[in-house]
């Protein structure tokens, strides 16, 4: 059987999208070696099932990423000759642009059959009846997964973040985000730093040495929520101060503060960010900002990467996937290594638990299916997503693209060992977009003003608390949660 492949490239001004049409095998029917999906085998008739698939790329113009996804689609079609996939690779340049695209495509009924979304949006879109409910497929076995289910191969911590208020699943993650500080080993050695810092005070001491050596210690982009660093920092440090309160928030003792438990905590005043220890996180961040680059509120994510590669800043903060361009850059003239953001101790705050709280474990690269998909395409769409989460493809994404596997069945290559979990997973994630994207966005925007000194901490916390209370109120109304039914726990 001879394989054919055609490709057409279309440049898109906003974000450099690439459209690649990958035709399948010949039209001669053949039995699939892919094993079928949870709902049954892929179509066995002579007619091809045509799928439109959009994958969001991490970096604009990354040829390796393009090649991996092309190879993944091609290998799937080789196993499933009755499926033809048109692959579109698209980079959005930011969270806001990605969200605008997803919303426009879904509302307009023009979304691809499988597309990259974010788990902070999927449940919202499912409730609006814009996405296919994937819940039935999570408990069905797939040969792509070694005759296991998604509920079997995804770690419990991932499933907890994916499941919605109504115990539903709306998307399938293809990787896991874990956050690390990347550092220039040459600049550390020049400044006399002999060991990577573990505690917050050690972290500040290292930056003081770097500053005295004539280098800017940390590159901290902060132009918008999509620069991530401010959100990551406020979330990690907050968890380190409130970990002692987890038990009274976690009503069902699941090990993760679920959405209705978060709403209960906010609604009852158990979580009040205008009070200690919540409000105490932000002066700690502001004090740290003296080691960031000048004009950090005007420096975006890509610019901070360039500064790091030029040796102008000694450290930056990135996920495993975002670190690929740093590790593989030909402009880099130094060795890079990674370590977790150092943790707070009792020396920094009396409520500090004195250990690292990991922001990692967050589902990423999530694939979803629009509600408007034609019924005869559903089996193939689900089977393709299962293939992407197979141990084979997960291993390839890890090795070639620095994507930490979303499943527990794939091996972690050496280039990701520095991103492996070494701390406790955070349970509340209070400022995370998956909890309330309005809180995330306002935290960063008002936080900009606080850092530059134009808004006092009291006003910052008051304004952010209003947004948080409004979000909790809306979720109560949407789900009929109240004190009488223990916020859906009765």
C-alpha positions, 0 to 999 in steps of 0.5 A, a space after each residue: 500500500 502506497 502512502 500519499 501526502 500533500 501539504 498546503 501552507 497558509 500564512 496567517 498574519 496574527 500568530 503565524 498559523 500553518 495549515 497542513 493537509 495530510 491525506 491518508 493512505 490509498 482508498 483501499 479499505 484495510 483493517 485498522 491496527 490502531 485498535 479502535 477507540 472507546 466507543 468502537 473501531 474507527 469507520 471500516 467502510 470504504 468512505 474516509 472520515 475526514 477530520 479537521 484538527 487544530 493544534 496550538 504550538 508553544 512557539 511561533 515557527 518551531 520546525 521541530 514542533 511542526 514536524 512532530 505533529 505532522 509525524 503523529 498525524 501521518 502515523 495515525 493515518 497509517 494505522 487508520 487508512 479510513 481516516 484523513 486528517 487536515 492538520 492546522 498548526 497555530 500559534 496565538 501569541 498569548 492566552 487572550 488571543 487563544 481564548 478569542 479564537 476558541 470563542 469565535 470558532 465555537 459560537 460561529 459553528 466553525 471550530 475544527 473537529 478536534 482543537 486545542 483549548 485550555 482546561 480553564 475554559 473547557 467546562 465553561 464552554 461545555 455548560 454553554 453546550 458548545 463542546 461535546 461531553 467527553 465524560 462517557 469516553 473517560 471510562 471506556 477502554 481503548 486499545 490506543 491506551 493499552 486496553 485502559 481508560 483515560 481514568 486509568 492512565 491520567 494521574 488522580 491529581 490531573 483528573 481532579 483538575 479536569 472534572 467539572 462541577 457536574 462531574 463532567 469531562 470536557 477536554 483531554 490533556 496532552 501534557 502537564 505544565 510544571 514551573 521551574 526557575 531556569 538559571 545561567 550557570 556561568 553567571 552563578 559561578 561568576 557571582 560566587 553562588 556555589 549551590 542553587 537556593 532552596 529557601 526564600 532567604 537563600 534565593 534573595 541572598 543569591 540575587 544580592 550576589 548576582 546584583 553586586 556582580 553587575 548582572 540583573 538577577 531575574 527576568 520577570 515579564 509582567 505586561 499581561 496575564 499571559 506573561 504568567 510569572 506574576 500568577 505563578 508566583 502569587 499562587 505558589 507563595 500563597 499556597 505555602 502560607 495557607 497549606 495549614 488550612 487545607 483540611 477545613 476547606 477540603 470537605 470531602 477529603 479528596 486531596 484537592 479543593 474542588 470548585 464548590 469547596 472553593 466557593 464555600 470557603 470564599 462565601 463563608 469568609 474562610 478565604 478572605 484575601 484582605 486578611 493574613 496570611 493571604 494579603 501578606 504574600 504581595 509585600 513579599 513579591 514586591 520586596 523581591 521585585 527589586 531584583 527584577 529587570 528595570 521596567 518589568 511591567 513593560 517587558 513581555 514574555 519573549 523579551 525576557 527570554 531574549 534577555 536571558 539568552 543574551 546573558 543580561 538576566 541570570 534567571 527566568 521562570 518557565 514551564 517545561 514546554 516553554 524551556 525548549 527554545 531556551 535549552 536548544 537556542 543557538 544564541 545561548 553561550 552558557 549552560 542552563 539548569 533548572 530548580 523550583 522556585 524556593 520556598 518560604 520559611 518561618 523566617 519569612 512568615 509565621 504561617 509558612 509550612 516550610 516546604 515547596 508547594 508545586 504549581 505543576 501538575 496542571 493539565 495543558 495542551 487540552 484537546 476538545 471536540 465541538 458540539 457541532 461535530 458530525 455524528 459520523 466523525 465522533 469515533 475517529 475524533 475520540 480515537 485520535 485523542 486517545 492516540 495522542 495520549 498513548 505512551 508512544 506519542 506521549 514519550 515522543 512529545 516529552 523527548 522532542 518538545 519538552 512536554 511533561 507527559 500527561 499520563 502516568 504510562 510514559 517515561 520521562 526523558 533526561 531533558 525533563 528530569 529537572 522538571 520532575 515533582 519534588 514538593 507537595 502539589 498545591 490544592 487550592 490554586 486560588 489565583 489560577 485561571 481554572 478557578 476564576 479567570 477574572 480573578 487571575 486577570 485582575 490580580 495581574 492588572 491591579 498587581 502591576 499598579 501595586 508593584 509600581 507604587 500607585 495602588 496601596 495594598 489595602 485597595 489592591 486586596 479590596 478590589 480583588 476581593 470584590 471580583 472574587 466574591 462576584 465570581 463565587 456568587 455567580 457559581 452559586 447561582 449557576 449550580 444552586 449551591 448554598 449553605 443549606 445544601 453545603 454547597 452541593 456536598 449534601 
